């Protein structure tokens, strides 16, 4: 059985696709691309697809990951192209590697998010970010199926900085970009939780909902403060593997055979 790990996106209007909707679309793409999927056992077999830490509905993402199991070997890049052609624009397969190392989900320990704050100045955003980072704890509330839950949003935040929006915006009003690095902890801290925290500590309240996009997710490097590519270990394993022989090895001469 071959395992392939894929990176995919949720862009544009497809950011409003729920995880369940994406699952249905992806399974249709597997059938269209005639991928030799491995299936689970039991009365209702389903394709062996493992999804890892999907982004919340309504947020865009450049870094979603999943793993599929195949019954026949396939070239990862050719498979990526076939699946990408079978999915709607906005749900794009951007990378594929053969799984050579264990624990993809264990390597997704942090995310990098970009929040576009229309109607908010960079100066106000910088002041709010500084107040948030200076706080020992920032308690926020979120409604769950068990009622309202209060938790600290500050401890999970490893980085928070403001920047001006790219491009010229004459007559369009202020706009700030907030770059956020969040560790994956329990309970999960989401970008909207951080926005609630910014409102609590600095009264920062964008007049319109923020456009949120996940730029990356992977292992968090404490020394550099960056999030690394979770597929890199699989690429390195392929590079380190000894090359396959181009043909059959020469057979040893049979002992005791005479020659003319």
ABEGO torsion letter per residue (X at the ends): XBBBBBBBBBBEAAAABBAAAAAAAAAAAAAAAGBBBBBBBEABBBBBBBBBGBBBBGBBBABBBBBBBBABBBBAAAAAAAAAAABBBGBBBABBBBBABBGAAAABABBBBBBBBBGBBAAAAAAAAAAAAABABBBBBBBBAAEBBBBBAAAABABBBBBBBBEBBBGAEBBBBBBBBBBBBOBBBBAAAAAAAAAAAAGBBBABBBBBBBABBEBBBAAAGBBBBAAAAAAAAAAABBBBBABBBBBBBBBGBBBX
